Amino acid sequence: MYFAALLARTEDGWEASDTELDEVETLADLADLAREAAEDDEPVLVCIEQEGAWFGVVRVEGEDDPRIFVSDAAAAARSSYGEILLTDELLGRDPDDGDDLDLLVDLDGTEDGDPVQGDEDDEDGAEAVGSVPAGPVGDTGLLADFGLGEKDLLSLTSHDALSEIADALGCTDMLEAVR
């Protein structure tokens, strides 16, 4: 099961709203959705979680490029929503090398976070899907100015991550109200 919410900073604090991602097909679509919720050039966080498997945070401020963090790239790669976040740049891939994420993953039946048959373990024993690394990827400092530093972000588990993020922002009640 998925949950997605927008957390928009306003002059009065944070406002939370749930959001449907059915019409979102690209990171640019997601950034546009966040910008629509923004007040002036204040930050908007798009928080996505697949229950127990992974979570992602996209930070959008004004016309700046989105900043992205994904807790487990291999798990997110098995998800259509996660696939939106796993850009070539985030994964350190050359977009011209012919390595298409659609060819690396099999989305049939894996939306619930079940392992994909044929995944290979990396040298640390963690699952990897094709050229998508297991574990966290992205900007671990995207929430540092809100009191959630790199170490704190990396220590979050997929079960309570969005609640912990909302707690750091001081908007737990608002997030839970839209959940």
Phi and psi in degrees as GROMACS dihedral restraints (atoms count N, CA, C in turn):
[ dihedral_restraints ]
;  ai    aj    ak    al  type     phi  dphi    fc
    3     4     5     6     1  -105.6    20    10
    4     5     6     7     1   153.1    20    10
    6     7     8     9     1  -139.6    20    10
    7     8     9    10     1   135.3    20    10
    9    10    11    12     1  -135.4    20    10
   10    11    12    13     1   136.7    20    10
   12    13    14    15     1  -142.0    20    10
   13    14    15    16     1   151.8    20    10
   15    16    17    18     1  -104.8    20    10
   16    17    18    19     1   130.8    20    10
   18    19    20    21     1  -115.9    20    10
   19    20    21    22     1   110.0    20    10
   21    22    23    24     1  -110.0    20    10
   22    23    24    25     1   127.9    20    10
   24    25    26    27     1   -83.0    20    10
   25    26    27    28     1   131.6    20    10
   27    28    29    30     1  -123.4    20    10
   28    29    30    31     1   177.5    20    10
   30    31    32    33     1   -66.8    20    10
   31    32    33    34     1   -19.6    20    10
   33    34    35    36     1   -96.9    20    10
   34    35    36    37     1     5.1    20    10
   36    37    38    39     1   121.7    20    10
   37    38    39    40     1  -148.1    20    10
   39    40    41    42     1  -102.3    20    10
   40    41    42    43     1   143.4    20    10
   42    43    44    45     1  -119.6    20    10
   43    44    45    46     1   136.3    20    10
   45    46    47    48     1  -113.8    20    10
   46    47    48    49     1   143.2    20    10
   48    49    50    51     1  -147.5    20    10
   49    50    51    52     1   141.2    20    10
   51    52    53    54     1   -76.8    20    10
   52    53    54    55     1   159.0    20    10
   54    55    56    57     1  -142.4    20    10
   55    56    57    58     1   146.3    20    10
   57    58    59    60     1   -94.0    20    10
   58    59    60    61     1   134.0    20    10
   60    61    62    63     1  -106.6    20    10
   61    62    63    64     1    11.7    20    10
   63    64    65    66     1   -59.7    20    10
   64    65    66    67     1   -33.8    20    10
   66    67    68    69     1   -92.1    20    10
   67    68    69    70     1    -3.0    20    10
   69    70    71    72     1   -89.2    20    10
   70    71    72    73     1   121.1    20    10
   72    73    74    75     1  -116.2    20    10
   73    74    75    76     1   -20.0    20    10
   75    76    77    78     1  -136.8    20    10
   76    77    78    79     1   167.5    20    10
   78    79    80    81     1   -62.9    20    10
   79    80    81    82     1   -35.0    20    10
   81    82    83    84     1   -63.1    20    10
   82    83    84    85     1   -40.1    20    10
   84    85    86    87     1   -61.7    20    10
   85    86    87    88     1   -42.8    20    10
   87    88    89    90     1   -65.3    20    10
   88    89    90    91     1   -42.0    20    10
   90    91    92    93     1   -64.0    20    10
   91    92    93    94     1   -40.4    20    10
   93    94    95    96     1   -62.5    20    10
   94    95    96    97     1   -41.1    20    10
   96    97    98    99     1   -60.0    20    10
   97    98    99   100     1   -43.1    20    10
   99   100   101   102     1   -66.1    20    10
  100   101   102   103     1   -42.1    20    10
  102   103   104   105     1   -63.6    20    10
  103   104   105   106     1   -32.6    20    10
  105   106   107   108     1   -64.7    20    10
  106   107   108   109     1   -29.0    20    10
  108   109   110   111     1   -88.2    20    10
  109   110   111   112     1    -8.6    20    10
  111   112   113   114     1   -75.0    20    10
  112   113   114   115     1   147.1    20    10
  114   115   116   117     1  -104.2    20    10
  115   116   117   118     1   116.6    20    10
  117   118   119   120     1    56.4    20    10
  118   119   120   121     1  -130.7    20    10
  120   121   122   123     1  -108.9    20    10
  121   122   123   124     1    25.7    20    10
  123   124   125   126     1   -67.3    20    10
  124   125   126   127     1   153.5    20    10
  126   127   128   129     1   -68.9    20    10
  127   128   129   130     1   147.4    20    10
  129   130   131   132     1  -126.6    20    10
  130   131   132   133     1   133.6    20    10
  132   133   134   135     1  -108.7    20    10
  133   134   135   136     1   128.0    20    10
  135   136   137   138     1  -100.8    20    10
  136   137   138   139     1   118.5    20    10
  138   139   140   141     1  -111.8    20    10
  139   140   141   142     1   127.2    20    10
  141   142   143   144     1  -128.5    20    10
  142   143   144   145     1   136.6    20    10
  144   145   146   147     1  -139.6    20    10
  145   146   147   148     1   142.7    20    10
  147   148   149   150     1  -108.4    20    10
  148   149   150   151     1   115.1    20    10
  150   151   152   153     1   -43.9    20    10
  151   152   153   154     1   116.7    20    10
  153   154   155   156     1    76.1    20    10
  154   155   156   157     1    -4.9    20    10
  156   157   158   159     1  -109.1    20    10
  157   158   159   160     1   -49.8    20    10
  159   160   161   162     1  -163.7    20    10
  160   161   162   163     1   164.0    20    10
  162   163   164   165     1  -141.1    20    10
  163   164   165   166     1   156.8    20    10
  165   166   167   168     1  -139.8    20    10
  166   167   168   169     1   149.6    20    10
  168   169   170   171     1  -130.5    20    10
  169   170   171   172     1   130.1    20    10
  171   172   173   174     1  -117.9    20    10
  172   173   174   175     1   126.1    20    10
  174   175   176   177     1  -107.7    20    10
  175   176   177   178     1   125.0    20    10
  177   178   179   180     1  -122.6    20    10
  178   179   180   181     1   128.6    20    10
  180   181   182   183     1  -133.2    20    10
  181   182   183   184     1   116.6    20    10
  183   184   185   186     1    55.5    20    10
  184   185   186   187     1  -135.0    20    10
  186   187   188   189     1   -97.5    20    10
  187   188   189   190     1     7.5    20    10
  189   190   191   192     1   -63.1    20    10
  190   191   192   193     1   155.5    20    10
  192   193   194   195     1   -62.5    20    10
  193   194   195   196     1   143.8    20    10
  195   196   197   198     1   -62.4    20    10
  196   197   198   199     1   144.1    20    10
  198   199   200   201     1  -103.9    20    10
  199   200   201   202     1   134.9    20    10
  201   202   203   204     1  -128.6    20    10
  202   203   204   205     1   140.7    20    10
  204   205   206   207     1  -134.3    20    10
  205   206   207   208     1   133.1    20    10
  207   208   209   210     1  -126.9    20    10
  208   209   210   211     1   129.1    20    10
  210   211   212   213     1   -69.5    20    10
  211   212   213   214     1   -32.4    20    10
  213   214   215   216     1  -149.2    20    10
  214   215   216   217     1   100.3    20    10
  216   217   218   219     1   -62.5    20    10
  217   218   219   220     1   -40.6    20    10
  219   220   221   222     1   -63.5    20    10
  220   221   222   223     1   -41.3    20    10
  222   223   224   225     1   -67.9    20    10
  223   224   225   226     1   -41.6    20    10
  225   226   227   228     1   -66.5    20    10
  226   227   228   229     1   -30.6    20    10
  228   229   230   231     1   -64.4    20    10
  229   230   231   232     1   -20.9    20    10
  231   232   233   234     1   -88.6    20    10
  232   233   234   235     1     9.1    20    10
  234   235   236   237     1  -124.4    20    10
  235   236   237   238     1   138.3    20    10
  237   238   239   240     1   -64.4    20    10
  238   239   240   241     1   -34.4    20    10
  240   241   242   243     1   -73.3    20    10
  241   242   243   244     1   -40.1    20    10
  243   244   245   246     1   -63.9    20    10
  244   245   246   247     1   -36.4    20    10
  246   247   248   249     1   -59.0    20    10
  247   248   249   250     1   -31.6    20    10
  249   250   251   252     1   -62.9    20    10
  250   251   252   253     1   -37.8    20    10
  252   253   254   255     1   -80.3    20    10
  253   254   255   256     1   -25.4    20    10
  255   256   257   258     1   -86.3    20    10
  256   257   258   259     1    74.6    20    10
  258   259   260   261     1   -75.2    20    10
  259   260   261   262     1   161.0    20    10
  261   262   263   264     1   -56.5    20    10
  262   263   264   265     1   -43.1    20    10
  264   265   266   267     1   -60.7    20    10
  265   266   267   268     1   -44.3    20    10
  267   268   269   270     1   -62.8    20    10
  268   269   270   271     1   -37.4    20    10
  270   271   272   273     1   -89.0    20    10
  271   272   273   274     1    -1.8    20    10
  273   274   275   276     1    70.3    20    10
  274   275   276   277     1    29.9    20    10
  276   277   278   279     1  -102.8    20    10
  277   278   279   280     1   151.5    20    10
  279   280   281   282     1   -83.2    20    10
  280   281   282   283     1   120.5    20    10
  282   283   284   285     1   -63.6    20    10
  283   284   285   286     1   -16.0    20    10
  285   286   287   288     1   -96.4    20    10
  286   287   288   289     1     5.2    20    10
  288   289   290   291     1   -85.7    20    10
  289   290   291   292     1     5.2    20    10
  291   292   293   294     1    79.0    20    10
  292   293   294   295     1     5.8    20    10
  294   295   296   297     1   -88.4    20    10
  295   296   297   298     1    90.8    20    10
  297   298   299   300     1   -92.0    20    10
  298   299   300   301     1   128.2    20    10
  300   301   302   303     1   -56.1    20    10
  301   302   303   304     1   -33.6    20    10
  303   304   305   306     1   -61.2    20    10
  304   305   306   307     1   -29.5    20    10
  306   307   308   309     1   -82.4    20    10
  307   308   309   310     1   -16.9    20    10
  309   310   311   312     1   -87.8    20    10
  310   311   312   313     1   -22.3    20    10
  312   313   314   315     1  -126.3    20    10
  313   314   315   316     1   154.3    20    10
  315   316   317   318     1  -114.6    20    10
  316   317   318   319     1   108.6    20    10
  318   319   320   321     1   -80.4    20    10
  319   320   321   322     1   -14.9    20    10
  321   322   323   324     1   -63.2    20    10
  322   323   324   325     1   117.4    20    10
  324   325   326   327     1    75.2    20    10
  325   326   327   328     1     5.1    20    10
  327   328   329   330     1  -110.4    20    10
  328   329   330   331     1     6.9    20    10
  330   331   332   333     1   -60.9    20    10
  331   332   333   334     1   -23.3    20    10
  333   334   335   336     1   -87.6    20    10
  334   335   336   337     1     8.3    20    10
  336   337   338   339     1    89.9    20    10
  337   338   339   340     1     5.7    20    10
  339   340   341   342     1   -65.7    20    10
  340   341   342   343     1   148.0    20    10
  342   343   344   345     1   -62.1    20    10
  343   344   345   346     1   146.4    20    10
  345   346   347   348     1   -87.2    20    10
  346   347   348   349     1   128.3    20    10
  348   349   350   351     1   -62.2    20    10
  349   350   351   352     1   132.2    20    10
  351   352   353   354     1   100.7    20    10
  352   353   354   355     1    -4.6    20    10
  354   355   356   357     1   -61.9    20    10
  355   356   357   358     1   146.2    20    10
  357   358   359   360     1  -111.9    20    10
  358   359   360   361     1   146.4    20    10
  360   361   362   363     1   -80.7    20    10
  361   362   363   364     1   142.4    20    10
  363   364   365   366     1   -85.4    20    10
  364   365   366   367     1  -175.4    20    10
  366   367   368   369     1   -65.3    20    10
  367   368   369   370     1   -18.6    20    10
  369   370   371   372     1   -91.4    20    10
  370   371   372   373     1     0.0    20    10
  372   373   374   375     1    88.6    20    10
  373   374   375   376     1     0.7    20    10
  375   376   377   378     1   -86.6    20    10
  376   377   378   379     1   145.5    20    10
  378   379   380   381     1   -70.7    20    10
  379   380   381   382     1   144.2    20    10
  381   382   383   384     1  -133.6    20    10
  382   383   384   385     1   146.0    20    10
  384   385   386   387     1  -111.8    20    10
  385   386   387   388     1   112.3    20    10
  387   388   389   390     1    53.4    20    10
  388   389   390   391     1  -126.2    20    10
  390   391   392   393     1   -96.4    20    10
  391   392   393   394     1    15.2    20    10
  393   394   395   396     1   -93.1    20    10
  394   395   396   397     1   120.3    20    10
  396   397   398   399     1   -72.1    20    10
  397   398   399   400     1   148.6    20    10
  399   400   401   402     1   -76.9    20    10
  400   401   402   403     1   146.9    20    10
  402   403   404   405     1    97.2    20    10
  403   404   405   406     1  -175.0    20    10
  405   406   407   408     1   -72.2    20    10
  406   407   408   409     1   147.2    20    10
  408   409   410   411     1  -139.8    20    10
  409   410   411   412     1   153.8    20    10
  411   412   413   414     1   111.3    20    10
  412   413   414   415     1  -162.8    20    10
  414   415   416   417     1   -86.0    20    10
  415   416   417   418     1    98.9    20    10
  417   418   419   420     1   -75.0    20    10
  418   419   420   421     1    -8.2    20    10
  420   421   422   423     1  -102.0    20    10
  421   422   423   424     1     9.6    20    10
  423   424   425   426     1   -67.6    20    10
  424   425   426   427     1   -15.2    20    10
  426   427   428   429     1  -116.2    20    10
  427   428   429   430     1     7.7    20    10
  429   430   431   432     1   -58.7    20    10
  430   431   432   433     1   -39.4    20    10
  432   433   434   435     1   -72.8    20    10
  433   434   435   436     1    -6.1    20    10
  435   436   437   438     1  -105.8    20    10
  436   437   438   439     1    10.4    20    10
  438   439   440   441     1    93.6    20    10
  439   440   441   442     1     8.5    20    10
  441   442   443   444     1  -120.4    20    10
  442   443   444   445     1    90.2    20    10
  444   445   446   447     1   -74.7    20    10
  445   446   447   448     1   179.4    20    10
  447   448   449   450     1   -54.3    20    10
  448   449   450   451     1   -50.5    20    10
  450   451   452   453     1   -60.7    20    10
  451   452   453   454     1   -42.7    20    10
  453   454   455   456     1   -64.6    20    10
  454   455   456   457     1   -43.8    20    10
  456   457   458   459     1   -63.3    20    10
  457   458   459   460     1   -43.4    20    10
  459   460   461   462     1   -68.8    20    10
  460   461   462   463     1   -21.1    20    10
  462   463   464   465     1   -86.8    20    10
  463   464   465   466     1    -8.3    20    10
  465   466   467   468     1   -69.8    20    10
  466   467   468   469     1   143.5    20    10
  468   469   470   471     1  -100.3    20    10
  469   470   471   472     1   156.7    20    10
  471   472   473   474     1   -64.1    20    10
  472   473   474   475     1   -18.4    20    10
  474   475   476   477     1   -76.0    20    10
  475   476   477   478     1   -30.7    20    10
  477   478   479   480     1  -134.1    20    10
  478   479   480   481     1    14.8    20    10
  480   481   482   483     1   -59.8    20    10
  481   482   483   484     1   -49.1    20    10
  483   484   485   486     1   -65.3    20    10
  484   485   486   487     1   -34.7    20    10
  486   487   488   489     1   -65.5    20    10
  487   488   489   490     1   -41.1    20    10
  489   490   491   492     1   -65.8    20    10
  490   491   492   493     1   -39.9    20    10
  492   493   494   495     1   -64.3    20    10
  493   494   495   496     1   -47.4    20    10
  495   496   497   498     1   -60.6    20    10
  496   497   498   499     1   -37.3    20    10
  498   499   500   501     1   -62.5    20    10
  499   500   501   502     1   -43.8    20    10
  501   502   503   504     1   -63.6    20    10
  502   503   504   505     1   -32.9    20    10
  504   505   506   507     1   -82.9    20    10
  505   506   507   508     1   -15.5    20    10
  507   508   509   510     1    82.1    20    10
  508   509   510   511     1    28.2    20    10
  510   511   512   513     1  -132.3    20    10
  511   512   513   514     1    33.9    20    10
  513   514   515   516     1   -58.9    20    10
  514   515   516   517     1   -46.7    20    10
  516   517   518   519     1   -60.7    20    10
  517   518   519   520     1   -40.0    20    10
  519   520   521   522     1   -66.5    20    10
  520   521   522   523     1   -42.1    20    10
  522   523   524   525     1   -65.1    20    10
  523   524   525   526     1   -44.5    20    10
  525   526   527   528     1   -65.0    20    10
  526   527   528   529     1   -29.5    20    10
  528   529   530   531     1   -67.2    20    10
  529   530   531   532     1   -30.1    20    10
  531   532   533   534     1   -94.2    20    10
  532   533   534   535     1    -8.5    20    10
